[in-house]
Amino acid sequence: MKKTSTERKLKTSTKSSKNREFVIITYLFVAVFIMMMGYFAYFQIFKSEDFINSPYNTRQNTFAEHVVRGEILSSDKKVLAQTIVGEDGSETRYYPYGAMFAHAVGYDSNGKYGVESFGNFSLLRSHAFFLEQVLNGIQDKKNQGDNVVTTLDYSLQETAYNALGGNRGAVVVLEPSTGKILALVSKPDFDPNTIASEWQNIISNTDSENSILVNRVTQGLYPPGSTFKILTTLEYMRENSNYQDYSYECTGNITMEHTEIHCYDNAVHGMENLETSFAKSCNTSYANIGLSLNKKKFAGLCNELLFHKDLPSPYPSNQSSFELNEKSNTDQVTQMAIGQGKTLVTPLHMALITSAIANGGALMRPYVIDHTENYKGVAVKNYKPSAYGNLITKEEAQKLQGFLSKVVSEGTGSKLSGQIYQAAGKTGSAEFSNNKNESHAWFTGYASTKEKGSIAVTVIVENGGAGSTAAVPIAKQIFDSYFSR
């Protein structure tokens, strides 16, 4: 029986519909395959190192079965960490300089921290000559892992460590133009050579904020004191184009609602403009300035300068914080304007702000691994500087540079004047208890010469008193060490 034209059309239509479904399904499978291959390539290029570095990745143990962990070196090739292999094949991680590089280099027992952690991938890989690796495989011998060469400057680290002495606190040194971390010191510290045997005693300390494992550079949260006046000054300049006309007569103290604001040591500064208020670190003048500012804009500026944000740091870090909104009362506003109240910052955060000012407003991402190489010194991978972005404009940076220079030439940072380098910075004395005589000593600033460029230094000495007497001399030793060689 012959099929009608209608039946033939229906059959053709059905076949066509099935073909379309087949094509669609085929395209979907191809698309999924392409996406999977794309993610695989992305993972290999961008994420594999992070995954392998993860302390939760058990593959690390597999790498360690075939590779002797590589060395960690300073920028001038001093060995900061190495693995000593005994005659019986036992391996001991050894840190030649003990506690001096404890928080910078970290440790490799009971978990990992510092360069030992985020450099783990490289330390457990070997780029020894392939014939050597083949021969080692035949003889069932381990290959030698690659070395991680850091940006840490041995001389600056030693100077910073010794200058901080027996004080609790932190020191960080950055290169503003690149973001290189040149020195990082946190005290109290520990000896990574004995951390395994002392681990139970260390972790039994329930006061986590005071633990010797806390890296105070990136995790210590402190009231910034007068170093915060950098931000208060910037906001005032943004809101007042005629900021140069500012004037205020300081009598040493002022009472606002329920709070008495006094200048450090009750000093009377007399008639001041904005620049001299900043140079002399006049609290009463800055309390007056704070009350004139737009609260919403001031809070916005703080957010732009990385408050309540994760810092671009290779080390685990805490977020700095402040409390300011349109409902903030007079006491809260004046306290924040002088860096007190509930404002908290990490030393690294202040160092990043300072570096951006020194670098014309542009912040470079801080980094501590310069390059990796095989155990014979042949380069494997180089890490280049990368920009985080502009925290402030170039014009604003230039204005703040002038204010910071005035602190050294005529203000609380005068111990840095008349040197072979040009220094600029801000001191701070941050009250941290109800006892007005107890304060942390701050300094954050930079120094430069035409020949060597600039370095930024941030120092905090816990319960050190005045920044000018406790923190500035530490910064001076670091600047002297760097620019005199």
C-alpha positions in Angstrom: 0.0 0.0 0.0 1.4 3.3 -1.1 2.1 6.0 1.7 0.3 9.3 1.3 2.3 12.5 0.9 1.1 13.5 4.4 2.6 10.3 5.9 5.8 10.9 4.0 6.0 14.5 5.3 5.3 13.4 8.9 8.1 10.7 8.7 10.5 13.3 7.2 9.6 15.8 9.9 10.1 13.2 12.7 13.6 12.3 11.3 14.5 15.9 11.0 13.5 16.5 14.6 15.5 13.5 15.8 18.6 14.8 13.8 18.2 18.2 15.5 18.1 16.6 18.9 21.2 14.6 18.1 23.1 17.7 16.9 22.1 19.7 20.0 23.2 16.9 22.3 26.5 16.6 20.4 27.1 20.3 20.7 26.3 20.2 24.4 28.9 17.4 24.9 31.5 19.2 22.8 30.8 22.4 24.9 31.2 20.5 28.2 34.4 18.9 26.9 35.8 22.3 25.8 34.9 23.8 29.2 36.5 20.9 31.1 39.7 21.2 29.0 39.7 24.9 29.5 39.4 24.5 33.3 42.1 21.9 33.3 44.4 24.2 31.5 43.4 27.1 33.9 44.0 24.8 36.9 47.4 23.7 35.7 48.6 27.3 35.0 47.0 29.3 37.8 45.7 27.0 40.6 47.8 23.9 40.8 50.5 25.6 42.9 47.9 26.9 45.4 46.3 23.4 45.5 49.6 21.6 46.1 50.6 24.2 48.7 47.4 23.6 50.7 48.1 22.0 54.1 45.1 19.8 53.4 46.6 18.3 50.3 48.0 14.8 51.1 49.9 14.8 47.8 52.6 16.8 49.6 53.7 13.7 51.4 54.1 11.9 48.1 56.4 14.6 46.8 58.5 14.5 50.0 59.0 10.7 49.4 61.0 11.5 46.3 62.5 14.9 46.8 64.7 16.4 49.5 63.2 19.7 50.5 65.0 22.6 48.9 66.7 25.6 50.6 65.2 29.0 51.4 67.7 31.8 50.7 67.9 35.5 51.3 68.2 37.9 48.4 72.0 37.9 48.9 72.0 34.0 49.0 72.4 33.4 52.7 70.8 30.1 53.6 67.8 30.7 55.8 66.4 27.1 55.8 67.9 23.8 54.6 67.4 20.1 55.0 70.3 18.2 56.5 70.3 14.5 55.5 71.9 12.1 58.0 74.0 9.0 57.1 70.9 6.9 57.9 68.8 8.9 55.5 67.0 10.9 58.2 66.1 14.5 57.3 66.2 17.4 59.6 65.0 20.9 58.7 67.5 23.4 59.9 67.3 27.2 60.3 70.8 28.7 60.6 69.6 32.0 62.0 67.1 30.7 64.5 64.5 33.1 65.6 65.7 36.0 63.5 63.7 35.0 60.5 61.1 33.0 62.4 58.0 34.8 61.2 59.3 35.6 57.8 60.6 32.2 56.7 58.2 30.3 59.0 58.5 26.6 60.0 58.0 23.1 58.6 56.7 21.0 61.4 53.3 20.7 63.0 52.0 22.4 59.9 53.7 25.0 57.8 53.9 28.8 57.9 55.6 31.6 56.0 57.8 30.9 53.0 57.8 27.3 54.1 54.1 27.2 53.4 53.5 29.3 50.3 56.8 28.2 48.8 56.1 24.5 49.5 55.3 23.6 45.9 58.7 24.8 44.7 60.6 23.4 47.6 59.2 19.9 46.8 59.9 20.0 43.1 63.2 19.2 41.5 64.6 20.7 38.3 67.9 18.9 38.6 69.3 17.7 35.2 67.0 15.0 33.9 69.7 12.4 33.5 70.6 13.0 37.1 67.0 12.4 38.1 66.8 9.2 36.0 70.0 7.9 37.7 68.6 8.8 41.1 65.4 6.9 40.3 67.4 3.8 39.3 69.4 4.0 42.5 66.3 4.7 44.6 67.7 8.0 45.7 65.9 11.2 46.3 66.3 14.2 44.0 67.3 17.6 45.5 64.4 20.0 45.6 64.5 23.5 44.1 65.6 26.6 46.1 63.4 29.5 46.9 65.2 32.8 46.8 63.4 35.5 48.8 63.3 39.3 48.6 64.5 39.3 52.3 67.6 41.4 52.8 69.8 39.7 55.4 71.4 42.9 56.6 68.1 44.8 57.0 66.5 41.8 58.8 69.4 41.6 61.2 69.4 45.3 61.8 65.6 45.4 62.4 65.7 42.3 64.6 68.5 43.7 66.8 67.0 47.2 66.9 63.6 46.0 68.2 65.6 44.1 70.8 63.7 42.7 73.7 60.6 44.7 73.0 57.3 43.2 71.8 56.3 44.6 68.5 56.9 44.5 64.8 59.0 45.9 62.0 58.3 45.7 58.3 60.4 47.1 55.4 59.1 47.4 51.9 60.4 48.6 48.6 57.6 51.0 47.4 58.4 50.8 43.7 58.2 47.0 43.5 56.4 45.7 46.6 59.4 43.6 47.7 59.4 42.7 51.4 62.9 43.4 52.5 62.5 42.7 56.2 59.8 41.3 58.5 60.3 41.0 62.3 57.7 40.1 64.9 58.3 39.7 68.6 57.9 37.7 70.8 59.3 35.1 68.5 60.4 31.4 68.5 63.2 29.2 67.4 61.9 27.2 64.4 64.7 24.6 65.1 62.9 23.6 68.4 59.3 24.3 67.6 58.4 20.6 67.2 59.6 19.7 70.7 58.0 22.8 72.2 54.8 22.6 70.3 52.5 21.5 73.1 53.7 24.3 75.4 53.2 26.8 72.6 49.7 25.8 71.8 48.7 25.4 75.4 48.8 29.2 75.7 45.1 30.1 75.5 45.8 33.8 75.0 45.9 33.6 71.2 46.6 37.3 70.7 49.9 37.0 72.7 51.0 33.7 71.2 54.5 33.7 69.9 53.2 32.2 66.7 51.2 35.4 65.9 52.9 37.4 63.1 52.4 40.9 64.5 53.3 42.5 61.2 50.2 41.1 59.4 48.0 39.8 62.3 48.6 42.2 65.1 45.8 44.7 65.5 46.7 48.0 67.2 45.2 51.5 67.6 47.1 53.5 65.1 47.5 56.6 67.2 48.7 59.6 65.3 49.8 57.7 62.3 46.1 57.7 61.4 46.3 61.5 61.0 47.6 60.8 57.5 44.0 59.7 56.6 42.4 62.5 58.6 44.6 65.0 56.7 43.8 63.6 53.4 40.1 63.7 54.0 40.3 67.3 55.2 42.2 68.3 52.0 39.6 66.5 49.8 36.8 68.4 51.5 38.6 71.8 51.7 40.4 73.1 48.7 41.5 76.1 50.9 43.1 73.7 53.5 46.2 75.9 53.5 44.1 78.6 55.3 43.4 76.3 58.3 44.3 77.7 61.7 43.9 76.5 65.2 45.2 77.6 68.6 46.3 74.6 70.7 46.2 75.0 74.5 47.2 71.5 75.2 43.8 70.0 75.9 40.1 70.3 75.0 37.0 68.7 76.4 34.2 67.5 74.0 31.1 66.1 75.5 32.3 63.2 77.7 35.9 63.0 76.4 38.9 65.1 77.2 41.4 65.3 74.4 45.0 66.2 75.3 48.2 66.5 73.3 51.0 64.1 74.1 52.5 65.0 77.5 50.0 67.9 77.6 52.2 70.0 75.2 50.9 73.4 74.3 51.5 74.0 70.6 50.0 77.5 70.2 48.8 78.8 66.9 49.0 76.3 64.1 48.1 75.7 60.5 47.4 72.2 59.0 51.0 71.5 58.2 52.3 72.4 61.7 49.4 70.6 63.4 50.5 67.4 61.5 54.2 67.9 62.1 53.7 68.4 65.8 51.0 65.7 66.0 48.6 68.0 67.7 45.7 66.0 69.0 43.4 68.9 69.9 43.8 70.4 66.4 43.0 67.0 64.8 40.0 66.5 67.1 38.7 69.9 65.8 39.4 68.8 62.2 37.6 65.6 62.7 34.4 67.3 63.8 34.4 69.3 60.6 34.5 66.3 58.3 31.7 64.6 56.4 31.3 61.3 58.2 30.1 59.4 55.2 33.0 60.7 53.0 35.5 60.0 55.8 34.3 56.4 56.1 34.5 56.1 52.3 38.1 57.2 52.3 39.0 54.6 54.9 37.4 51.9 52.9 39.3 53.1 49.8 42.5 52.8 51.8 41.8 49.1 52.6 40.0 49.2 55.9 37.6 46.3 56.3 39.3 44.6 53.4 41.8 41.7 52.9 45.3 43.1 52.3 47.3 41.9 49.3 49.7 40.0 51.5 51.4 36.6 50.9 51.1 36.1 54.7 47.8 35.5 56.5 46.6 38.9 57.7 43.8 40.4 59.7 41.5 43.2 58.4 42.0 46.7 59.9 38.7 48.2 61.2 37.1 51.5 62.2 33.7 52.5 63.4 32.3 55.6 61.8 28.9 56.4 60.3 26.4 59.2 60.2 25.2 58.3 63.7 28.6 58.5 65.3 28.7 60.9 68.2 31.2 63.6 68.9 33.4 61.4 71.2 33.6 58.7 68.5 34.5 61.1 65.7 37.2 62.9 67.7 38.7 59.7 68.9 38.8 58.3 65.4 40.3 61.5 64.0 43.4 61.1 66.2 43.7 57.3 65.7 42.1 56.2 68.9 38.7 54.8 69.9 37.8 51.5 68.2 40.1 52.0 65.2 42.6 49.1 64.7 45.2 48.5 62.1 48.0 46.1 61.3 51.6 47.3 60.8 51.5 46.0 57.3 48.5 48.1 56.5 50.2 51.3 57.6 53.3 50.2 55.6 51.1 49.8 52.5 49.6 53.2 52.8 53.0 54.7 53.4 54.4 52.9 50.4 51.6 54.1 48.1 52.3 57.7 49.2 56.1 57.2 48.5 55.2 55.7 45.1 53.1 58.5 43.9 49.8 57.0 45.0 50.2 53.6 43.4 50.4 50.5 45.6 52.4 47.5 44.5 51.5 44.1 45.8 53.9 43.0 48.5 55.7 39.8 47.8 58.6 37.8 49.4 59.6 35.2 46.8 61.9 36.7 44.2 62.6 33.5 42.1 63.1 29.8 42.3 66.2 27.9 41.0 67.4 24.3 41.0 70.0 23.3 43.6 72.8 24.3 41.3 71.5 27.9 40.9 69.9 27.6 37.5 66.8 29.8 37.4 63.4 28.1 37.2 60.8 30.8 37.7 60.9 34.5 38.3 58.3 36.5 40.2 57.8 40.0 38.9 56.3 43.0 40.6 52.6 43.6 40.1 50.4 46.7 40.7 47.5 46.5 43.1 46.1 49.9 42.0 46.1 53.5 42.9 45.1 54.2 46.5 45.2 57.9 46.0 46.0 60.3 43.2 49.5 61.4 42.3 48.6 65.0 43.4 47.4 63.8 46.8 50.5 61.7 47.2 52.7 64.7 46.5 50.8 66.8 49.1 51.1 64.1 51.7 54.8 63.7 50.9 55.3 67.4 51.9 53.4 66.9 55.1 55.5 63.8 56.0 58.7 65.6 55.2 57.7 68.4 57.5 57.4 65.9 60.4 61.1 65.1 59.9 62.4 68.7 59.3 60.4 70.4 62.0 58.3 67.9 64.0 58.3 64.7 66.0 60.6 62.8 63.5 63.5 65.3 63.7 65.9 62.5 64.7 65.8 61.5 61.0 66.8 64.9 59.7 70.3 65.8 58.4 71.1 62.3 57.1 72.7 61.1 53.8 69.1 60.3 52.8 65.9 62.3 52.7 63.4 60.9 55.2 59.7 61.5 55.7 57.2 59.9 58.0 54.7 60.1 60.9 55.1 59.2 64.5 52.3 57.9 66.8 51.7 57.2 70.4 48.6 55.0 70.7 46.9 54.6 74.1 45.7 51.1 74.5 44.3 51.0 78.1 42.5 53.2 80.6 45.9 54.1 81.9 46.8 57.3 79.9 50.5 56.7 80.6 50.5 53.4 78.6 50.9 53.7 74.8 52.3 51.9 71.9 55.0 53.7 70.0 54.6 54.0 66.2 56.6 55.2 63.2 55.7 54.8 59.6 57.7 56.5 56.8 60.2 56.2 54.0 63.6 57.5 53.0 65.3 57.8 49.7 68.4 58.8 47.7 68.8 59.3 44.0 71.2 56.4 43.7 69.2 53.8 45.7 65.6 54.9 45.4 63.3 54.5 48.5 62.4 52.1 51.2 59.4 52.3 53.5 59.6 51.3 57.1 56.8 50.8 59.7 57.6 50.1 63.3 55.5 49.5 66.4 56.9 49.0 69.9 54.3 47.7 72.3 54.0 49.9 75.4 56.9 51.8 74.1 55.6 55.3 74.9 56.3 58.1 72.4 56.9 57.2 68.8 59.6 59.8 68.5 61.6 58.2 71.3 61.0 54.5 70.8 60.1 53.9 67.2 62.0 56.5 65.3 65.4 55.3 66.4 64.6 51.8 65.2 63.6 53.2 61.8 66.8 55.3 61.7 69.0 52.2 62.3 67.3 50.5 59.3 67.6 53.6 57.0 71.3 54.0 58.1 72.0 50.4 57.3 70.4 50.4 53.9 71.7 53.7 52.6 75.3 53.6 54.0 76.4 50.5 52.1 
